[in-house]
């Protein structure tokens, strides 16, 4: 199933869920109402609404269902069903998210792995990183960031730039090379 088909299915299911009439909560007379067990169809609706907002990993959906007091066996059943339908695919989500993090947030491989782990995804599903590509991304990010540091002296700019690149998840050698390659050439007048 392609990404476009998967997105269309999620959108269609989200619209279906939004159209369903939700049962209104009974207003109690101050007494604590007993906690009702969430059935499988309601749990599926909760998961589909969460997927309609943004792509989510199996672990994120499990946490969402757990917060809504869905029983563990019902959560597992719903998540297995969504995975069988192709709506929850952690490996594809990890690849898509890694590409987005590299391009938009200018993260290095360590930063990408940390973000994937935070979202409950396994970074091992990614292909081996291309070190030349990571180095070029570090150089590009450093060049762009250095242009914004024009008012700083070189030593301060390089120290801040090194910290920024390391927080972005670039390794020490990539940081060093990026700083060297983006260092201004020629005399600087102040």
C-alpha positions in Angstrom: 0.0 0.0 0.0 1.5 3.3 -1.0 1.8 6.3 1.3 -0.9 8.1 -0.7 -3.3 5.2 -0.3 -2.5 4.9 3.4 -3.1 8.6 3.9 -6.4 8.4 2.0 -7.6 5.5 4.1 -6.7 7.3 7.3 -8.5 10.5 6.1 -11.6 8.5 5.2 -11.6 6.6 8.5 -11.1 9.9 10.4 -14.1 11.4 8.6 -16.2 8.4 9.4 -15.2 8.6 13.1 -16.0 12.3 13.2 -19.5 11.7 11.8 -20.4 9.1 14.3 -22.5 10.3 17.2 -20.5 10.0 20.4 -22.6 8.9 23.4 -23.1 11.8 25.7 -21.8 11.4 29.2 -24.5 11.1 31.8 -24.5 14.0 34.2 -24.2 12.5 37.6 -25.7 13.8 40.8 -22.3 14.1 42.5 -21.8 10.3 42.7 -18.7 8.9 41.1 -19.9 6.9 38.1 -18.3 3.5 37.7 -15.6 3.4 35.1 -17.0 1.9 31.9 -14.8 -0.5 29.9 -14.0 0.7 26.5 -15.0 -1.8 23.8 -12.9 -2.6 20.8 -14.9 -0.4 18.4 -14.6 2.6 20.6 -10.9 2.0 21.1 -10.5 1.7 17.3 -12.2 5.1 17.0 -9.8 6.7 19.5 -6.8 5.3 17.6 -8.2 6.5 14.3 -8.7 10.0 15.6 -5.2 10.0 16.8 -3.9 8.8 13.4 -6.0 11.5 11.8 -4.2 14.2 13.6 -0.7 12.9 12.8 1.1 9.7 12.0 1.8 7.8 15.2 3.8 4.8 16.1 2.3 1.7 17.7 3.8 2.7 21.0 2.3 6.2 20.8 -1.1 4.8 20.0 -0.8 2.3 22.8 -0.1 5.1 25.2 -3.0 7.1 23.9 -5.4 4.1 24.4 -3.9 3.5 27.8 -4.6 7.1 28.9 -8.2 6.4 27.9 -8.4 3.4 30.2 -8.6 0.8 27.5 -7.8 -2.7 28.7 -4.4 -4.2 27.5 -5.9 -7.0 25.5 -8.3 -4.6 23.7 -5.4 -2.3 23.0 -3.3 -5.2 21.5 -6.3 -6.4 19.4 -7.0 -2.9 18.0 -3.3 -2.2 17.3 -2.9 -5.6 15.6 -5.9 -4.9 13.4 -4.6 -1.4 12.4 -1.2 -2.9 11.6 -2.8 -5.7 9.5 -4.8 -3.0 7.6 -1.5 -1.1 6.9 -2.6 2.0 9.0 0.2 1.5 11.6 3.6 0.7 10.0 6.4 1.6 12.4 9.2 0.8 9.8 7.7 3.1 7.2 7.0 5.8 9.8 10.6 5.6 11.0 12.0 6.1 7.4 9.6 9.0 6.6 10.3 10.7 9.9 14.1 10.2 9.6 14.0 11.9 6.1 11.9 14.8 7.4 14.2 15.3 10.4 17.3 15.3 8.2 15.8 17.7 5.7 13.7 20.2 7.7 15.3 20.1 11.2 18.9 19.6 9.9 19.5 16.8 12.4 22.5 14.5 12.3 22.2 10.7 12.6 22.4 10.8 16.4 19.7 13.3 16.6 17.5 11.3 14.2 18.0 8.2 16.3 17.2 9.9 19.5 14.0 11.4 18.1 12.9 8.0 16.7 13.5 6.3 20.1 11.5 9.1 21.8 8.6 8.3 19.5 8.8 4.6 20.2 10.4 3.6 16.8 13.5 1.5 16.3 16.3 3.3 14.5 17.7 0.0 13.4 15.2 -0.2 10.5 16.9 2.7 8.8 19.6 2.0 6.2 23.2 2.6 7.2 23.7 6.4 7.1 25.8 7.9 4.3 28.6 9.6 6.1 29.3 11.9 3.2 25.7 13.0 3.1 25.7 13.6 6.9 28.9 15.7 6.5 27.4 17.7 3.7 24.3 18.4 5.8 26.5 19.5 8.7 28.4 21.8 6.4 25.2 23.3 5.0 23.7 23.7 8.4 26.9 25.3 9.8 27.1 27.7 6.9 23.5 28.8 7.3 23.9 29.2 11.0 27.2 31.0 10.7 25.7 33.7 8.5 23.4 34.6 11.4 26.4 35.0 13.7 28.0 37.8 11.8 28.2 40.1 14.8 30.2 37.7 16.9 33.9 37.3 17.0 35.3 34.1 15.4 36.1 32.3 18.6 32.6 32.8 20.1 30.9 32.0 16.8 32.8 28.8 16.5 32.1 27.7 20.1 28.4 28.4 19.7 28.3 26.8 16.3 30.0 23.6 17.6 27.5 23.4 20.5 24.6 23.9 18.2 25.7 21.2 15.7 26.4 18.8 18.6 22.9 19.4 19.9 21.6 18.6 16.5 23.1 15.2 16.6 26.2 15.6 14.5 29.3 13.7 15.5 32.5 15.4 16.6 34.4 14.9 13.3 31.5 16.2 11.2 31.3 19.3 13.6 35.0 19.9 13.3 35.0 19.7 9.5 31.9 21.8 9.1 33.4 24.5 11.3 36.7 24.5 9.3 34.9 24.6 5.9 32.6 27.4 6.9 35.3 29.5 8.5 35.5 32.9 6.8 38.5 33.3 4.5 40.7 36.4 4.3 41.0 39.3 6.6 38.0 40.4 8.7 37.6 44.0 9.6 35.8 45.1 12.7 
